[in-house]
């Protein structure tokens, strides 16, 4: 097999990206041969990460597979400031204890993606917290207030009369300084990080170094297909989700997002993804089969092939074969009958957690959306005999199951 050319590397690297500044310098660096130092800085402001957070990690792994080295910087120093990117208010400052706990959890999850043998892990408190006043003043003199206010988020807050804390101005400077310290060839970040990445280029040039290439990645929409993936929106797929849950969540994404998920969240080869995109556009591939392959790939990436196959089998049991999952939750139901000898079934569905309200439970029953032991409950049958529910398997809609005990 012939070695991969710089142009072929560039094609793989550009798969799924938002911008690369400048592309000509990246190609030049690749043509020189040897390992490039690819930088990603992350502030451990939250303990758990999801597929959206893992997008830059996947791109880093792609660089590693092409023979390059990654420097993962845990921003335990910059986290004391708080990244103002995309914010309309000052971030609350975390304690060093909170940052340390979050950092360890993040690192554990990041190495589900990255190759530890090709990763250098650094904490930027090593150099940021050691800066004395003379060094700090010399560093920040490389930037003007006008330049910092060009940032979209700062500009909006300034023109809108919203407060900007003075320490927030230091964030892009400190992130840029990280690039100087580790001598980055390429820095990766989200599309909202472009200003910070370009600040790194600017500072490296002013310090007589070859500037880094800035490579940004788009935000990944969540399972709703609209909002960016976020725990606050409830549309996330966590890296520590159980295989069955992970598979089911991937299967729930809109078809039009499949190629984006392949490029940003899967381990599939770029050439294969190019062919998948072409096949879908030409109606030569069935979307359901393509999405199943995507779900298996993502589960296998964080677990293994056996877990992916088991998750697909569980999905089929629940949704394709209309079976009842073995791991369905149980509910200790009170089946004591009322004066008429029946149990109020609609209320029991609420108590069991498979219906949000009695009125919604009644609507579901009337619509044929409630099954007991595989059989749909007749419309208007809100009260039932206790024996009807004894050790019953209840399904509500396509995704909610409970076993009465």
C-alpha positions in Angstrom: 0.0 0.0 0.0 1.5 3.4 -1.0 1.9 6.0 1.7 -0.9 8.6 1.9 -0.1 11.9 0.1 -0.4 15.3 1.8 -3.3 16.1 -0.5 -5.1 12.9 0.6 -4.4 13.8 4.2 -5.9 17.2 3.6 -9.1 15.7 2.1 -9.5 13.5 5.2 -8.8 16.4 7.6 -11.3 18.6 5.9 -14.2 16.1 6.2 -16.9 17.7 8.3 -15.0 20.8 9.2 -16.3 24.3 9.3 -13.3 26.5 8.5 -9.5 26.1 8.1 -7.3 29.2 8.3 -5.3 29.2 6.2 -5.7 26.0 4.2 -2.5 26.7 2.2 -0.4 26.7 5.4 -1.9 23.4 6.5 -1.0 21.8 3.2 2.5 23.2 3.4 3.0 21.8 6.9 1.7 18.4 5.7 4.1 18.4 2.7 7.1 18.9 5.0 6.4 15.5 6.5 6.9 14.3 10.0 4.6 14.7 13.0 2.5 17.8 13.4 1.5 19.0 16.9 -2.3 19.2 17.0 -3.7 21.2 19.9 -7.1 21.1 21.7 -7.7 23.0 24.8 -10.7 22.2 27.0 -11.9 23.9 30.1 -13.3 21.3 32.6 -16.4 23.3 33.5 -18.7 20.3 33.5 -17.9 16.6 34.5 -19.7 14.7 31.7 -19.3 14.9 28.0 -21.5 13.8 25.1 -21.1 13.2 21.4 -21.2 16.9 20.7 -18.2 17.5 23.0 -16.5 14.5 21.4 -16.5 16.1 17.9 -13.1 17.7 18.2 -11.8 14.6 19.9 -12.8 12.5 16.9 -10.9 15.0 14.6 -7.9 14.7 16.9 -8.0 10.9 16.6 -8.2 11.3 12.8 -5.0 13.3 12.9 -3.4 10.6 15.2 -4.4 7.9 12.7 -2.6 9.9 10.0 0.6 9.8 12.0 0.4 13.1 13.9 0.7 13.9 17.6 -2.0 15.5 19.8 -1.5 17.9 22.8 -4.6 17.9 24.9 -4.6 20.9 27.2 -6.8 20.8 30.3 -7.5 24.4 31.0 -7.5 24.3 34.7 -5.9 27.7 34.6 -8.2 29.3 32.0 -11.2 27.7 33.7 -10.6 30.1 36.6 -11.4 32.9 34.2 -14.3 31.1 32.3 -14.6 31.1 28.5 -16.8 34.0 27.4 -17.4 32.5 23.9 -21.1 32.7 23.0 -22.0 34.2 26.4 -24.1 37.2 27.1 -23.1 37.3 30.7 -20.0 36.5 32.8 -19.5 32.9 33.7 -19.6 32.0 37.4 -16.1 31.2 38.5 -15.4 27.6 39.6 -13.3 26.6 42.6 -10.0 24.8 42.0 -11.5 21.7 43.6 -14.5 21.7 41.2 -12.1 22.1 38.3 -9.9 19.3 39.4 -12.8 16.9 39.8 -14.3 17.8 36.4 -10.9 17.5 34.7 -10.3 13.9 35.9 -13.7 12.8 34.6 -13.2 14.6 31.3 -9.8 12.9 30.8 -11.2 9.5 31.5 -13.9 10.0 28.9 -11.6 11.7 26.3 -9.4 8.6 26.3 -12.4 6.6 25.0 -11.6 8.4 21.8 -7.9 9.4 21.8 -4.9 7.1 21.4 -3.0 7.5 24.7 0.3 6.6 23.0 0.0 9.6 20.7 -1.4 12.1 23.2 0.5 14.5 25.4 -1.7 15.7 28.3 -0.9 19.1 29.8 -2.5 21.4 32.3 -2.2 25.0 31.5 -2.0 26.0 35.2 1.6 24.9 34.8 2.5 28.1 33.0 -0.5 30.5 33.5 -0.5 30.5 37.3 3.3 31.0 37.3 3.1 34.3 35.4 4.3 37.2 37.5 3.0 40.7 36.9 5.9 41.7 34.6 5.4 38.7 32.4 1.6 39.2 32.4 1.9 42.8 31.4 4.3 42.0 28.6 2.0 39.3 27.3 -1.2 41.3 27.3 0.5 44.2 25.6 0.4 42.2 22.4 -3.4 42.8 22.1 -5.5 46.0 22.1 -8.8 46.6 23.7 -10.2 47.4 20.2 -9.0 44.0 18.9 -10.6 42.1 21.8 -13.9 44.0 21.3 -14.0 42.7 17.8 -15.2 39.4 19.3 -18.8 39.0 18.4 -19.9 38.2 22.0 -17.9 41.0 23.5 -19.1 43.4 20.8 -22.8 42.6 21.5 -22.4 42.9 25.2 -20.6 46.2 24.9 -23.0 47.8 22.4 -25.9 46.4 24.4 -24.8 47.9 27.6 -24.2 44.5 29.3 -21.3 44.2 31.7 -18.0 42.7 30.7 -15.7 41.8 33.6 -12.1 42.9 33.0 -10.8 39.3 33.7 -12.8 38.0 30.7 -10.5 40.0 28.4 -7.6 37.8 29.5 -9.2 34.6 28.3 -8.3 34.7 24.6 -4.9 36.0 25.5 -4.3 33.0 27.8 -5.6 30.5 25.2 -3.3 32.1 22.7 -0.4 31.8 25.1 -1.1 28.0 25.4 -0.3 27.7 21.7 3.0 29.6 22.2 4.1 27.4 25.1 3.4 24.0 23.3 4.4 25.3 19.8 1.2 24.2 18.2 1.0 23.5 14.4 -2.8 23.3 14.3 -5.4 24.2 16.9 -8.9 22.7 16.8 -12.0 24.2 18.3 -15.7 24.7 17.8 -17.0 27.3 15.3 -17.6 29.6 18.3 -13.8 29.5 19.1 -12.5 31.0 15.8 -11.6 34.3 17.5 -9.6 32.5 20.2 -7.8 30.3 17.6 -6.9 33.3 15.5 -5.6 35.1 18.6 -3.2 32.2 18.9 -1.9 32.8 15.3 -1.5 36.5 16.1 0.5 36.0 19.3 2.7 33.3 17.7 3.6 35.6 14.8 4.4 38.5 17.2 6.7 36.2 19.1 8.6 35.2 16.0 7.1 31.8 15.6 5.4 30.1 12.6 1.6 30.6 13.3 -0.7 27.8 14.0 -3.4 26.8 11.6 -6.9 27.4 13.0 -9.4 24.6 12.3 -12.9 24.9 13.5 -15.7 22.3 13.6 -19.5 22.9 13.4 -21.7 22.3 16.4 -23.5 19.0 16.3 -27.3 19.1 16.6 -28.9 16.8 19.1 -31.5 14.0 18.6 -34.2 16.6 18.0 -32.3 17.7 14.9 -32.7 21.4 15.8 -30.9 22.6 18.9 -27.2 22.0 19.5 -26.6 18.8 21.5 -26.9 19.8 25.2 -28.0 18.2 28.4 -30.1 21.3 29.1 -32.1 20.6 25.9 -32.4 16.8 26.8 -31.2 15.9 23.2 -27.8 14.6 24.1 -26.1 11.2 23.6 -23.7 10.7 26.5 -20.4 8.9 26.1 -21.3 6.9 29.2 -24.8 6.1 28.1 -25.6 2.4 28.2 -25.2 0.7 24.8 -28.9 0.1 24.4 -29.7 3.8 25.1 -27.0 5.0 22.9 -28.2 2.9 20.0 -31.8 4.0 20.4 -30.9 7.7 20.6 -28.8 7.5 17.4 -31.7 5.8 15.6 -33.9 8.7 16.7 -31.9 11.4 14.9 -33.5 12.9 11.7 -32.4 11.2 8.4 -31.0 14.5 7.1 -28.4 14.5 9.9 -27.0 11.0 9.3 -24.1 12.1 7.1 -23.1 14.9 9.5 -23.1 12.3 12.4 -21.0 10.0 10.2 -18.4 12.8 9.6 -18.4 14.2 13.1 -19.2 11.4 15.5 -18.3 8.0 13.9 -15.1 6.1 13.2 -16.0 5.3 9.6 -13.4 6.1 6.9 -13.9 9.3 5.1 -13.9 7.5 1.7 -16.7 5.3 2.9 -18.6 8.3 4.2 -18.2 10.0 0.8 -19.8 7.0 -0.8 -22.6 6.8 1.8 -23.4 10.5 1.1 -23.4 9.9 -2.7 -25.6 6.7 -2.3 -28.2 8.5 -0.1 -28.4 11.4 -2.5 -28.9 9.0 -5.4 -31.5 7.0 -3.5 -29.3 3.9 -3.9 -29.1 3.3 -0.1 -32.0 2.7 2.3 -31.8 5.4 5.1 -32.8 2.9 7.8 -29.9 0.5 6.9 -27.5 3.5 6.8 -28.7 4.7 10.2 -28.4 1.3 11.8 -24.8 1.0 10.6 -24.2 4.4 12.1 -25.7 3.4 15.4 -23.7 0.2 15.5 -20.5 2.2 14.7 -21.0 4.7 17.5 -21.9 2.1 20.1 -18.9 0.0 19.1 -16.6 3.0 19.3 -17.4 3.5 23.0 -17.9 -0.2 23.9 -17.3 -3.0 21.4 -18.8 -4.9 18.5 -20.6 -7.4 20.7 -22.3 -4.6 22.7 -23.3 -2.9 19.4 -24.9 -6.1 18.1 -26.7 -6.7 21.4 -28.0 -3.1 21.4 -29.3 -3.6 17.9 -31.0 -6.8 18.9 -32.6 -5.0 21.9 -33.8 -2.2 19.6 -35.4 -4.7 17.3 -37.1 -6.5 20.2 -38.6 -3.2 21.4 -39.5 -1.5 18.2 -39.3 -3.9 15.2 -40.6 -7.1 16.6 -42.8 -5.4 19.2 -41.4 -7.5 22.0 -41.1 -6.7 25.6 -37.6 -5.8 26.9 -36.1 -8.0 29.6 -34.7 -5.0 31.4 -37.9 -3.1 31.6 -38.5 -1.3 34.9 -40.7 -2.8 37.5 -43.5 -1.2 39.5 -45.0 -2.5 42.7 -48.7 -1.7 41.9 -51.4 -1.5 44.5 -54.2 -3.6 42.9 -56.6 -3.3 45.8 -60.0 -2.9 44.1 -62.4 0.0 44.8 -66.0 -0.4 45.8 -67.0 -1.4 42.2 -64.3 -4.1 42.3 -62.0 -2.4 39.7 -58.7 -0.6 39.7 -58.4 2.8 38.1 -56.0 1.9 35.3 -55.5 5.4 34.0 -54.2 6.6 37.4 -52.0 3.5 37.7 -50.3 4.4 34.4 -49.4 7.7 35.9 -48.1 6.2 39.2 -46.0 3.7 37.2 -44.3 6.6 35.4 -45.4 5.7 31.8 -48.0 8.5 31.5 -47.6 12.2 32.5 -51.2 12.7 33.7 -54.5 10.9 34.1 -56.0 12.8 31.2 -53.1 11.9 28.9 -53.4 8.2 30.1 -57.0 8.2 29.1 -56.2 9.7 25.7 -53.5 7.1 25.1 -55.9 4.3 26.0 -58.6 5.7 23.6 -56.0 5.9 20.9 -54.9 2.3 21.2 -51.5 3.3 22.5 -51.6 1.2 25.6 -50.9 -2.6 25.6 -51.2 -5.1 28.4 -49.4 -8.4 27.7 -49.1 -7.5 24.1 -52.8 -6.7 23.5 -54.1 -3.2 23.0 -56.5 -2.0 25.7 -60.0 -1.1 24.4 -61.0 2.6 24.2 -62.8 4.0 27.3 -61.5 1.1 29.4 -60.1 3.2 32.2 -61.2 0.8 35.0 -60.1 -2.8 35.0 -60.3 -5.9 37.2 -57.3 -6.5 39.4 -56.5 -9.9 37.8 -56.2 -8.1 34.4 -53.1 -6.3 35.8 -51.6 -9.0 38.0 -47.9 -9.3 37.0 -48.8 -7.6 33.7 -46.4 -6.3 31.1 -47.5 -2.8 30.1 -46.4 -0.9 27.0 -47.3 2.7 26.4 -46.5 4.1 22.9 -43.3 2.7 21.3 -40.8 3.5 24.0 -42.3 3.1 27.5 -42.4 -0.2 29.2 -43.2 -1.3 32.8 -43.6 -4.7 34.4 -46.1 -4.8 37.4 -45.0 -6.8 40.4 
